[in-house]
């Protein structure tokens, strides 16, 4: 966590909120990334539905690549401590779980909580607790990523 600062966290949170707000304002859609990706892969449609999905996903990938080239330290020692196949597997499991449960960490955690949705608050508390337990097991029981 060498690169964490309150300012970077605030800026990142503001950008996530702005992206979710723009998507809701212009497309009337909640920014549930797993849902957007799942729908884009499952049933790409013509017109606005497909274009907003592809633009949103392209923006996510493009922003990550831009950050990688503009500030490579953001992807430094902490990300190198965990093997890439493990990170990919974890991401796929999270995506599968969110689709299976008809929810999404971004949809509930950003959009749902901002609407004071009790279901989203409960879902966010559940996946935060599960994530914390997973980090504990992976780091302290399995010894990965120290």
N, C-alpha and C positions, 0 to 999 in steps of 0.2 A: 504494500500500500504506500509506496514511496511517493507516488504522484498525486495522492488524494489531497485536496484542499477544500474547505467549505465553499470557496468561490467556484471551483470547477464543478462541485456537486450542484450548486445553485444554477449554474449555467446549463448543465446537462438536464436538470429537472425542468428548467424553463423551456428548453428546446423540445423536450418530450411533450410538455403541456401545449406548446404552440403547435406542434405537428398534429396532436390529437384534436385540438380545437379547429384547425384549418380543415382537417378531414371531415369533422362533424359539420362545420359550417357550409362547406362547398358540396359535400356528397351525402350528408345526412347519415353517415356511418360511424360506428364506434371503432377506434383504432385498436382492434384486437389482432395483433400481428399473426398469431397462429391461425386464426380464422381467415385472415386475408391470404396468407400463403396457402393454406389448405384449399380454399375456394379457387385460387389461381391454378393450383395443380390439378384439382379434381374436375372442375367444369369451367374452363375459360370461356367466357362469353364475349360476344361482339360488343363494340361500342364502349360507353362510359364505364360499365362495370369492370371490364378487363383493363381498361386504360388506367383507372385509378389504382387498381391493385398493382399493376406493373410499375407505375410511377412511384407508389409508396415503397414497394420492395426495392426498387432501384435506388431510391433516396437513402434507404437504410444501408445498403451495400456501398453506395457511393460515399456517404458520410464516413463510414468506417475506413474505406480506402484513403479518403482525403486526410483523415486524422492520422492514419498510419504513416503517410508521407510527410505531413506537416509537423507531427509531434510523435516521433517513433518511441520516445520514452514511455508513452502511455501503454505500450505493448511490451514493456520490459521484463524484468526479472520475475515478477509475479505470474505473468502468463507463461513464461518458459518453464516454470516449476512443475506444471501439470502437462503430461503428454498429450499431444494434439488428438490422437485417436480417442482418448478418454473424454476430452472436451466435446468432440463431435458426437460420440455416443451419448453423452449426457444431454446435449442439445436435442438430439433425435428423441430421446426418452421423454424430455419435457414437452416437446411438440406433440408427441403421440398422446401423452397424458392429458394435455390441455384439450386436444380434439376429442378424446374419449369422454372427458368430463364436460364437454360443451362450454368451455370457458377458456380464458387466456389471462396470463399474468398481466399483460399490458391493458387488456380490456377491462378487467376487474380492478387492478391496482391503480390505474390512472383514471380511466373514464368512469368506472362504477363508484369508486370512493368519492370522486368529485360531485357525484349526484346523490351522495349519502345513501347509496343502496345497501341495505342490510345484508343481502346475499353477497354482494361484492366485498363488503368488509369482512364477512366470515370467510369467504374464499381466500382473500388476501392474507388474513391471519393464518389460515391453514397452510398455504404454500410458503409463507415466510417461516413458519415453525418447521415445516418439512425440509426446507432449504437449509436452515440452521442445523438441524439434526444430521442432514446429509454431509455438510461441511465437517461437522465434528467427527463423524464416522470415517470419512475419507482421510482427513488429516491425522486424527489422533488414534484411530483404531487400525486403519490400513496403512498409515504412514506415507500417503501420497501427497505431493505438493508442499513439502516442508521447506 
